[in-house]
């Protein structure tokens, strides 16, 4: 995909962090502002990796999952085996058969790790490394 405005938007969010205590960071709460997530009260401690990716994509006019579970991204776009920066990375959490996961944007990889830009990574938007063995799929948005 040539237009990767969503990825540039994600990069502008780098460094956004959860607030400690009862206050919520309004920058994180905006990721829950999509129509699909209305009707519930979210806090910055709510699992927000998928909300972050949804916000970046929907506000940039590209495909998005519209759901808060990370594995919902397994049906968005097309699977790819040769990811480029900005592609979606979907990982499993706890075990491969669990409903739990993590989602973010592909940055790079080495032999053992995938580097992702994502939200709710150590309570922030940052680039973190994850074991390759946790990969479910790379997805190219369309």
N, C-alpha and C positions, 0 to 999 in steps of 0.2 A: 504494500500500500504506500503510495507516494505521500499522501497528506498525513503527517504525524503530529498535527496540532495537539492532539490529546496527550502525546508524550511530552511535548514542550510545556503544556499546562501542568503536567505532573511534576516536571522539573522545577517549575516556579513555586511549588509547595514544599520543596526540600527544607527541612528544619522545623516544620510545624510539629509541635509536641503537645501531649496531653498535659493539662494542668493538674497539679497535686491537690488533694482535698476535695471539697464539695463544688468548687467552681469548675465549669466546663469551658474548654477553649472554643470560642465561636467559629474559628477557622475549621475545626474538626466537625462541629455540628452542621456546617454548611454542606458537608458531604452527604448528610442525611436529608437535605432539603428537596431532593427530587420527589416528584409527585408519587412515585411508586412506594416511597417510604413514609408518606404522610399518615397521620392518625396514631402514631406511637411516639412516646417520649424517649429520646435517645440521649445518652451521656457520652462524654469523650472516653469513658471506660468501656463502652459497648464495642464489641469486635467490629472494626471499621475498615478492614482491608478492602472488602468488596465495595463498600460505600464509596471509598476513595477512588477506586478504578472506575466505578459507574459514573461518578461525578465528572471525572476527567474526560471520559468518553462521551457521555450524553451532552455535556456543555460544549463539546467540540464537534458534534454532529456526526458521530460514528456509532457503529453497533455497540450495544451494551447489554448486560444481562437483566437489569432491573430487579435484581434480587441481592439479598445481603449475604448469602452463603457463597463462599469462594468457589465451590465446585459448580455453581451455576454458569461459570465462564467456560465450562467444557462444551457448551453448545453454541458459543458465540464465535463468529468468524469461521476460519478454516484451520484445521490442524496442520502444523508444519514441523518438519524435522530439522530445518535449517533456520533457526530464529535469528532475527536482526534486532538491534536496539529498538525498543518500543513494542515489540510483540508481547503478548500476554503469557505469563507463566502460571500454571496451576499446580500446586503441590498438595500432597496429602499431609494430614496432621494426625497424630496418635498412631494410626495404622492405615494401610492402603485401602481397606474396606470401610473405614469410618466415613461418616458424612462430613466430617470436619476437614478443613483445608486452609490454604493460604493462597492469595493471588496478588500479583504485582506485574511490573513491566520489566522485561528482559533488558539487561545491560550487557552482560558478557558471561563467560564461563571459563573454567579451567578444568583440569582433569577430574576433580572431585566436587567442585562447587558451582552453583549458579548464582550470579550476582543480580539482584533485583532491586529496582526502585519501587517502593511501595509504602502504603500507609499501615499503621499499627505494627510497625517493625520496631520492637523495643519502645513502644508507645510514641512513635514519631514517624514522620515521613523521612525516609533515608534510603541509602543503598546498603543492603545487607547480603551476606553470603548464606546459602542454604545447601545442604548435601544434595548432590545430584540424584541419589537413590530415592529421594522424596518426590521426584518429578512425576506428575500424571501426564501433562501435555504442555506443549507450546502451541499457542493459537495466534494466527495472523488475523487482524481485524479487517473487515471489508465494509 
